[in-house]
């Protein structure tokens, strides 16, 4: 069993003084085997990250009592280099390049357009791109703020948890979960609702951080995607497959995922590791206008596919 790193009291005290007040938390059980024995891995920003010895699923040991309260207006434009969005609005054009690639991949795999549901749709940029491509789109979003903003953009978006909504069965051809399954308090229940809402033969496309990938193994506790409070579960391909199959879906494979990023975004996020130099680089990028240049790069995430079994 691994032990937690020793942390000097003065450093811990300083970090506690600087950290924002944490919301009330409760125990976060393993989503795949609730009775499994867990072992501690390390602490990240004051939160304990653990691994289930039974199934290998990595998770935060606790979770916010009211997770939806995290996703208010500040979440979409924050100065926190390791939380929320640096600026959802300024990054929108670049994000939509990534979304166009994902829509093209869905259309190649599914073979036609139809009805699409995006779970965790934020302010609706992916839905706008899918709609422009000819899909009949709808979204679900836990954040009331984000759902309202998406509706103001002319989109059909419902606020709430998917498994608690009264949506008609076998309604959607494709359901997407982009950077959302790791936020869920009960991923199996949500994925079971996804299965119920898919037509027979319908497709699921997920993107989530890969805790079994090279970047996560190399960086350990310093991996950028360890975000206490936001990210509650950390999947590897094996545990993501187990979660999808536990929900009654058929695994259809996975691969590394890449996204379009800008220098400005990268410098902003890297301030978590070295505030002064990367803040200066961010300023240089904005001042000399090379910051908005976009490039496509793997960011430690994976994309996976699954289906609801077709009728015989």
MARRO-932174 format. One record per residue (C-alpha): x, y, z; residue number from 1; residue in three letters. Coordinates in pm, 1 decimal, m for minus. Layout:
// MARRO-932174
        x        y        z   i  aa
        X        Y        Z NUM ALA
...
// end
This chain:
// MARRO-932174
        x        y        z   i  aa
      0.0      0.0      0.0   1 UNK
    137.2    339.9    m96.1   2 UNK
    167.2    614.5    160.5   3 UNK
     84.6    978.8    130.0   4 UNK
    376.2   1218.4     76.2   5 UNK
    504.4   1407.7    377.7   6 UNK
    415.8   1776.0    358.6   7 UNK
    580.6   2035.6    578.7   8 UNK
    339.5   2215.6    808.0   9 UNK
    438.3   2561.0    689.0  10 UNK
    367.5   2470.9    325.3  11 UNK
     37.4   2307.6    414.9  12 UNK
    m64.3   2609.1    620.1  13 UNK
     25.1   2845.7    338.3  14 UNK
   m171.0   2639.1     84.9  15 UNK
   m473.2   2628.8    313.3  16 UNK
   m470.0   3004.6    354.9  17 UNK
   m452.7   3058.5    m20.4  18 UNK
   m710.8   2797.3   m117.4  19 UNK
  m1076.6   2898.5   m157.4  20 UNK
  m1324.8   2765.0     93.3  21 UNK
  m1421.2   2410.3     m3.8  22 UNK
  m1791.6   2317.4    m15.1  23 UNK
  m1934.0   2055.7    218.5  24 UNK
  m1828.6   1707.3    106.5  25 UNK
  m1944.8   1348.3    144.3  26 UNK
  m1776.2   1012.8     81.9  27 UNK
  m1740.2    924.3   m286.1  28 UNK
  m1783.6    548.0   m333.2  29 UNK
  m1638.9    348.2   m621.5  30 UNK
  m1881.4    361.4   m913.2  31 UNK
  m1802.9      6.4  m1028.7  32 UNK
  m1775.7   m193.6   m705.0  33 UNK
  m1905.6      5.0   m405.1  34 UNK
  m1780.2   m257.4   m156.7  35 UNK
  m1427.4   m264.1   m298.4  36 UNK
  m1120.9   m189.7    m84.4  37 UNK
   m941.7    130.2   m177.4  38 UNK
   m582.2    238.3   m143.0  39 UNK
   m463.5    599.2   m122.4  40 UNK
   m249.4    726.2   m408.1  41 UNK
   m165.8   1086.7   m317.1  42 UNK
   m311.2   1423.8   m228.2  43 UNK
   m384.4   1689.8   m488.3  44 UNK
   m466.7   2041.2   m370.3  45 UNK
   m578.3   1905.6    m35.3  46 UNK
   m796.6   1624.6   m175.2  47 UNK
   m717.5   1254.5   m145.3  48 UNK
   m703.2   1055.7   m469.6  49 UNK
   m762.7    682.4   m426.0  50 UNK
   m775.2    368.4   m639.2  51 UNK
  m1014.0     77.9   m600.9  52 UNK
   m812.4   m241.7   m556.7  53 UNK
  m1097.3   m446.4   m700.2  54 UNK
  m1156.8   m277.8  m1037.9  55 UNK
   m876.6    m20.6  m1065.1  56 UNK
  m1106.4    281.9  m1091.9  57 UNK
   m937.3    599.3   m964.6  58 UNK
  m1147.4    859.4   m789.2  59 UNK
  m1150.4   1145.2   m544.5  60 UNK
  m1219.1   1006.6   m197.6  61 UNK
  m1488.3   1268.2   m130.8  62 UNK
  m1719.5   1475.0   m346.2  63 UNK
  m1909.7   1802.8   m301.3  64 UNK
  m2245.3   1764.6   m132.8  65 UNK
  m2401.9   1996.5   m393.0  66 UNK
  m2185.0   1952.6   m703.0  67 UNK
  m2412.2   2156.7   m928.9  68 UNK
  m2333.3   2472.3   m729.7  69 UNK
  m1974.7   2463.7   m863.0  70 UNK
  m2088.7   2541.5  m1216.1  71 UNK
  m2208.1   2899.5  m1186.8  72 UNK
  m2116.4   3193.9  m1410.9  73 UNK
  m1766.5   3220.6  m1261.4  74 UNK
  m1687.1   2865.7  m1375.4  75 UNK
  m1698.5   2974.6  m1740.3  76 UNK
  m1450.4   3260.6  m1702.3  77 UNK
  m1211.0   3208.9  m1412.4  78 UNK
   m862.6   3321.0  m1319.5  79 UNK
   m804.1   2985.1  m1152.2  80 UNK
   m544.7   2814.7  m1378.1  81 UNK
   m673.3   2469.7  m1282.7  82 UNK
  m1046.4   2503.5  m1263.7  83 UNK
  m1335.6   2571.6  m1497.5  84 UNK
  m1264.9   2757.9  m1820.4  85 UNK
  m1001.7   3026.4  m1866.1  86 UNK
  m1265.2   3202.9  m2076.4  87 UNK
  m1531.0   2992.9  m2248.3  88 UNK
  m1632.4   3286.6  m2466.2  89 UNK
  m1285.1   3384.2  m2592.9  90 UNK
  m1195.2   3019.0  m2657.6  91 UNK
  m1521.6   2942.4  m2836.4  92 UNK
  m1393.7   2963.0  m3194.5  93 UNK
  m1103.1   2730.2  m3122.0  94 UNK
  m1320.8   2481.6  m2933.3  95 UNK
  m1561.7   2467.4  m3222.5  96 UNK
  m1281.6   2351.2  m3453.5  97 UNK
  m1243.0   2051.2  m3222.9  98 UNK
  m1619.9   1998.5  m3226.3  99 UNK
  m1632.1   1999.0  m3607.2 100 UNK
  m1375.5   1717.8  m3608.7 101 UNK
  m1588.1   1520.2  m3363.1 102 UNK
  m1904.5   1567.2  m3566.9 103 UNK
  m1723.3   1442.8  m3876.8 104 UNK
  m1603.4   1135.2  m3685.2 105 UNK
  m1958.3   1063.7  m3563.5 106 UNK
  m2099.1   1092.6  m3914.7 107 UNK
  m1834.8    856.4  m4054.3 108 UNK
  m1909.7    597.3  m3788.4 109 UNK
  m2288.8    629.1  m3774.0 110 UNK
  m2338.1    672.8  m4146.5 111 UNK
  m2614.1    931.8  m4135.4 112 UNK
  m2747.1   1228.8  m3940.7 113 UNK
  m3036.5   1221.2  m3698.3 114 UNK
  m3124.6   1327.0  m3344.5 115 UNK
  m2834.5   1406.6  m3113.5 116 UNK
  m2823.9   1468.4  m2737.3 117 UNK
  m2519.3   1629.1  m2574.3 118 UNK
  m2489.8   1548.6  m2201.3 119 UNK
  m2301.8   1823.3  m2020.2 120 UNK
  m2344.6   2063.4  m2311.1 121 UNK
  m2218.4   2375.3  m2125.1 122 UNK
  m2319.8   2687.4  m2319.4 123 UNK
  m2395.3   2489.5  m2634.0 124 UNK
  m2104.4   2536.5  m2873.4 125 UNK
  m2096.9   2170.7  m2976.8 126 UNK
  m2473.0   2172.8  m3028.4 127 UNK
  m2444.4   2478.8  m3253.0 128 UNK
  m2183.8   2303.9  m3468.1 129 UNK
  m2388.8   1983.6  m3487.1 130 UNK
  m2699.7   2182.3  m3576.9 131 UNK
  m2509.8   2361.5  m3852.8 132 UNK
  m2407.1   2020.3  m3986.0 133 UNK
  m2771.2   1913.1  m4015.5 134 UNK
  m2838.8   1732.5  m3687.1 135 UNK
  m3155.3   1775.5  m3480.5 136 UNK
  m2993.1   1865.3  m3148.5 137 UNK
  m3081.0   1881.3  m2780.1 138 UNK
  m2874.9   1921.7  m2464.6 139 UNK
  m2873.4   1842.9  m2093.3 140 UNK
  m2667.6   2048.9  m1850.7 141 UNK
  m2636.6   2037.0  m1470.8 142 UNK
  m2558.9   2409.3  m1452.7 143 UNK
  m2872.8   2623.1  m1453.4 144 UNK
  m2663.4   2921.0  m1561.1 145 UNK
  m2516.8   2739.1  m1861.7 146 UNK
  m2850.9   2585.1  m1962.4 147 UNK
  m3014.2   2927.3  m1964.1 148 UNK
  m2734.2   3078.0  m2173.1 149 UNK
  m2764.8   2791.1  m2421.0 150 UNK
  m3139.8   2846.6  m2448.5 151 UNK
  m3075.7   3213.9  m2517.4 152 UNK
  m2874.5   3096.3  m2818.6 153 UNK
  m3181.7   2920.3  m2958.3 154 UNK
  m3100.3   2569.2  m2834.2 155 UNK
  m3322.0   2312.1  m2661.2 156 UNK
  m3140.2   2248.5  m2335.1 157 UNK
  m3277.4   2104.3  m2010.9 158 UNK
  m3114.4   2173.5  m1673.6 159 UNK
  m3066.2   1875.4  m1443.1 160 UNK
  m2917.9   1526.9  m1415.3 161 UNK
  m2995.4   1305.2  m1711.9 162 UNK
  m3108.8   1010.3  m1498.9 163 UNK
  m3361.3   1232.1  m1319.2 164 UNK
  m3523.1   1377.4  m1632.9 165 UNK
  m3840.5   1239.0  m1789.1 166 UNK
  m3719.5   1212.5  m2148.7 167 UNK
  m3889.1    962.8  m2382.1 168 UNK
  m3715.5    629.5  m2436.3 169 UNK
  m3535.6    544.3  m2764.1 170 UNK
  m3536.5    906.1  m2881.4 171 UNK
  m3178.6    978.5  m2991.8 172 UNK
  m2953.4    833.8  m3259.5 173 UNK
  m2634.8    966.6  m3098.5 174 UNK
  m2554.9   1078.9  m2744.0 175 UNK
  m2229.2   1257.2  m2663.7 176 UNK
  m2052.0   1313.1  m2331.5 177 UNK
  m1756.1   1544.2  m2379.1 178 UNK
  m1547.6   1613.8  m2069.1 179 UNK
  m1848.9   1530.6  m1856.1 180 UNK
  m1840.7   1165.1  m1740.2 181 UNK
  m1555.8   1245.0  m1499.1 182 UNK
  m1779.5   1508.0  m1331.1 183 UNK
  m2073.0   1274.1  m1267.3 184 UNK
  m2165.1   1172.5   m914.1 185 UNK
  m2312.7    842.6  m1041.4 186 UNK
  m2167.7    765.5  m1385.0 187 UNK
  m2330.7    422.1  m1412.8 188 UNK
  m2677.7    566.0  m1352.6 189 UNK
  m2618.1    837.0  m1612.4 190 UNK
  m2484.2    588.7  m1868.0 191 UNK
  m2784.5    360.3  m1804.0 192 UNK
  m3007.1    659.2  m1882.6 193 UNK
  m2803.5    714.0  m2199.7 194 UNK
  m2877.0    356.4  m2305.1 195 UNK
  m3248.8    400.6  m2237.6 196 UNK
  m3262.0    714.7  m2451.0 197 UNK
  m3074.2    570.1  m2748.1 198 UNK
  m3252.4    404.6  m3038.3 199 UNK
  m3148.3     41.8  m3094.7 200 UNK
  m2812.1     59.3  m3270.1 201 UNK
  m2764.0    416.4  m3145.0 202 UNK
  m2414.7    549.0  m3079.4 203 UNK
  m2239.6    693.7  m2773.0 204 UNK
  m1927.1    908.0  m2809.2 205 UNK
  m1731.7   1006.3  m2496.2 206 UNK
  m1418.5   1212.2  m2435.6 207 UNK
  m1258.2   1206.6  m2091.4 208 UNK
   m911.5   1231.6  m1932.3 209 UNK
   m717.3    903.5  m1953.2 210 UNK
   m569.3    823.8  m1611.7 211 UNK
   m393.5    524.7  m1767.3 212 UNK
   m223.6    731.8  m2036.9 213 UNK
    139.4    836.6  m2071.7 214 UNK
     88.9   1192.1  m1945.2 215 UNK
    m90.9   1077.6  m1628.7 216 UNK
    172.9    813.5  m1553.0 217 UNK
    458.7   1055.9  m1618.8 218 UNK
    324.1   1346.1  m1412.1 219 UNK
    163.9   1151.0  m1127.0 220 UNK
     m1.9   1381.8   m875.3 221 UNK
     97.6   1680.1  m1091.0 222 UNK
   m117.2   1565.5  m1384.8 223 UNK
   m325.9   1861.2  m1496.2 224 UNK
   m653.5   1668.1  m1509.1 225 UNK
   m655.0   1598.2  m1135.2 226 UNK
   m910.8   1864.7  m1044.8 227 UNK
  m1054.8   1805.7   m696.9 228 UNK
  m1420.7   1892.0   m663.0 229 UNK
  m1477.2   1898.5  m1039.7 230 UNK
  m1335.7   1564.1  m1151.8 231 UNK
  m1470.9   1290.3   m927.9 232 UNK
  m1372.2    980.3  m1130.7 233 UNK
  m1064.5    915.5  m1344.2 234 UNK
  m1109.1    649.2  m1609.1 235 UNK
   m862.8    438.6  m1801.3 236 UNK
   m979.0    246.6  m2111.2 237 UNK
  m1040.8    m67.8  m1903.0 238 UNK
  m1251.7    102.9  m1637.0 239 UNK
  m1440.4    315.5  m1890.0 240 UNK
  m1530.0     m1.6  m2078.7 241 UNK
  m1644.5   m160.9  m1751.3 242 UNK
  m1864.3    140.4  m1675.4 243 UNK
  m2027.8    137.9  m2019.1 244 UNK
  m2089.1   m235.7  m2007.3 245 UNK
  m2227.2   m211.9  m1652.9 246 UNK
  m2483.0     32.5  m1796.3 247 UNK
  m2584.1   m219.6  m2062.6 248 UNK
  m2397.9    m64.2  m2355.7 249 UNK
  m2172.6   m245.2  m2603.1 250 UNK
  m1809.5   m131.1  m2608.1 251 UNK
  m1695.5    m18.3  m2953.6 252 UNK
  m1332.3     79.3  m2891.0 253 UNK
  m1121.4    381.3  m2795.8 254 UNK
   m827.1    595.3  m2908.5 255 UNK
   m625.5    895.0  m2791.8 256 UNK
   m808.2   1224.9  m2835.0 257 UNK
   m661.2   1554.6  m2958.4 258 UNK
   m800.8   1906.3  m2931.7 259 UNK
   m728.5   2245.2  m3082.2 260 UNK
   m560.5   2478.3  m2834.4 261 UNK
   m404.7   2822.8  m2848.1 262 UNK
    m75.8   2942.2  m2701.3 263 UNK
   m273.5   3182.0  m2483.8 264 UNK
   m481.0   2899.9  m2339.1 265 UNK
   m175.3   2680.5  m2275.5 266 UNK
     14.9   2960.0  m2102.2 267 UNK
   m292.1   3041.1  m1891.6 268 UNK
   m333.2   2681.8  m1776.2 269 UNK
     40.1   2632.8  m1715.7 270 UNK
     29.6   2909.9  m1455.9 271 UNK
    m76.4   2634.3  m1217.9 272 UNK
    280.5   2496.5  m1231.5 273 UNK
    480.4   2819.3  m1259.7 274 UNK
    267.5   3134.8  m1215.5 275 UNK
    518.8   3409.7  m1293.4 276 UNK
    686.5   3284.8  m1614.6 277 UNK
    367.6   3157.9  m1776.2 278 UNK
    173.0   3471.0  m1683.5 279 UNK
    448.4   3666.2  m1860.8 280 UNK
    429.4   3437.5  m2165.5 281 UNK
     51.8   3478.8  m2170.2 282 UNK
     97.7   3856.7  m2168.8 283 UNK
    351.1   3831.1  m2452.1 284 UNK
    111.7   3618.1  m2654.9 285 UNK
   m169.6   3867.8  m2618.4 286 UNK
     55.6   4169.9  m2677.5 287 UNK
    229.4   4039.2  m2989.9 288 UNK
    m76.9   3848.5  m3112.6 289 UNK
     76.9   3505.2  m3148.0 290 UNK
   m129.7   3382.2  m2852.6 291 UNK
   m449.5   3310.9  m3052.8 292 UNK
   m266.6   3081.4  m3300.2 293 UNK
   m433.3   2738.6  m3277.8 294 UNK
   m276.5   2395.7  m3310.0 295 UNK
   m404.0   2041.1  m3258.8 296 UNK
   m240.7   1835.6  m2984.8 297 UNK
   m315.6   1537.5  m2755.0 298 UNK
   m398.9   1668.3  m2406.9 299 UNK
   m403.4   1347.0  m2204.4 300 UNK
   m758.1   1250.0  m2300.3 301 UNK
   m917.9    953.5  m2473.2 302 UNK
  m1229.3    916.3  m2683.3 303 UNK
  m1441.7    604.7  m2668.2 304 UNK
  m1739.0    465.2  m2856.8 305 UNK
  m2026.1    242.9  m2747.7 306 UNK
  m2367.1    139.3  m2880.1 307 UNK
  m2705.6     23.8  m2768.0 308 UNK
  m2749.8   m323.3  m2912.2 309 UNK
  m2965.9   m331.0  m3224.1 310 UNK
  m3285.8   m531.6  m3221.6 311 UNK
  m3250.9   m888.8  m3359.6 312 UNK
// end
